[in-house]
């Protein structure tokens, strides 16, 4: 199996430990992973701001970096969804289509492709899950509360394999944190308020660590937690699944 | 006055100055969302109903020209007078001419978001006509001289104490009394006189049935019925998208509408109007006002499936924390943000950006409108039509340059992280909106890319 790692731009720059945990976790599970070193970004920051027409160069670069692989694994639901929905290249339509169908968010790759049933991880803490919207409602990593449908959770299943981990439930299971890409600065007042309210739900329910499949939500929540000088910390799910 | 010129972000910032009110607004509407969940989960075939409703609306919109003419023919056969209005002016002029014909300068009106969209009340006021809204929430915002902030719960931005004070002034209720029961009773007594004395009643239309030429009006207060039954002339204003082909289809829509809106199994009154009583008149005004343009926009035509339940507003984490008035449009929230740019792209260029694209709206929607996908698509159009600020355009071009050149990206990342570590005040200051309520991420010395080059075999 020929697997490439896609590390989103802001994870590369600000949260290298998440990239390292993802790589180590996949290696532990026996996967040979390549990391094309000329990668940058999926183009979502421009596209969600209304500038999808500028993302042609980003798309070509992405295709050059990743078309040779069987699978592309990314520790971000949001970036994965963007590639799945919006990676297009008029000069290379089939390669773009191919990539759209072989990119996986990390936890769905673990449950749906590797069929992981046990992990060696241990993390003896109270952990609460922030359901990142694009992973949940876009990639269907877990059931959303809006639908009258049976519950399931791919990241939740993986967390249940971690020794010592106690999963904390929230009052509002899947409300958006308010990050929203450029929304976080363009609509600062609402974005911050949404984040403050989300943090309060996690803190109130006694968590020690907030985890998620998306670092962008966690970056926003971390900014609020640190401003509040809270003891609650954030950890990407890859760091927990790779812990111990 | 100036408020009209401010965008959603600015108006929400003002709304957020009173955090206690924001919390109350959020919790009140979240409670309505929870009631909706409880009602929806009581119907095991809920998702199948949504799918069916969506398909019926899709079919109707695809054959709208036929259903409109069938409806007109049947309605005329039933003795209803049918009028067609291309826009606000035509609609409002028709209402005025009917009032003139009836020789009255007083009208009562039950809930109709369409007449909000067409600014009927303001128009009639200028013509010397007094209109009284008979829906309690609408009456409250009318007395406050404010537009509704929610399509189902027009006065949801106001607390009961404020309504007590308002009624004390206008209806003479005891000062300082905010008992909802007493206030509702006072409004009812006051409204009784309106019902008994006005000759013309205007109502909205929830569903118009093509095969029978009848229409259905849903209310909880019975105010539409009181008005329509006691008046000599009943005017019903409807958008062209209100049609459904058959009466049987109500079995789908009436089950979805109020469960989605308030969590009730059905509205208290779901009244069918088909034929005027002897000596009375029913007029229907069928309004386009931009709907046929929206129908022609392939990416956005599904927005016309909307049955105005308000579920997307109640679930929207942005709406709950910014209030309906921040959308500066007659219809607020996610659905308003995809309908408004069709009417005036420049005026409402900000609304599709007033969302995190979380997707909750699309999944509570009883007719499965892909609201968040349409928000994304409107963003693209608004930028391409030239409604993005020059600063934003410059920022996006710069970002694109950095992100499409790996060498530049690595150098810029390294420089940025160096700044954050050694001179954080360059970013962490009052000019940075991120920093207002949040700390900046702590910049590591090495990026993942740098770590990888040191620790693993490299692949190009």
Interface residues (C-beta under 8 A of the other chain):
Chain A: X7 X9 X11 X12 X13 X14 X15 X16 X17 X18 X19 X20 X23 X34 X35 X36 X37 X38 X39 X40 X41 X43 X45 X46 X47 X48 X49 X50 X51 X52 X53 X54 X55 X57 X58 X60 X61 X133 X134 X137 X138 X144 X145 X146 X147 X148 X149 X172 X175 X176 X178 X179 X180 X181 X183 X184 X185 X186 X187 X188 X189 X190 X191 X192 X193 X194 X195 X196 X197 X219 X220 X222 X223 X224 X226 X227
Chain B: X8 X9 X12 X13 X15 X16 X19 X22 X26 X30 X37 X40 X41 X43 X44 X46 X47 X315 X317 X318 X321 X322 X353 X354 X355 X356 X357 X358 X359 X360 X362 X363 X364 X376 X379 X380 X382 X383 X384 X388 X392 X396 X397 X399 X400 X402 X403 X404 X405 X406 X409 X413 X416 X417 X432 X433 X434 X436 X437 X438 X439 X440 X441 X442 X443 X444 X446 X447 X448 X449 X450 X451 X452 X453 X456 X458 X459 X460
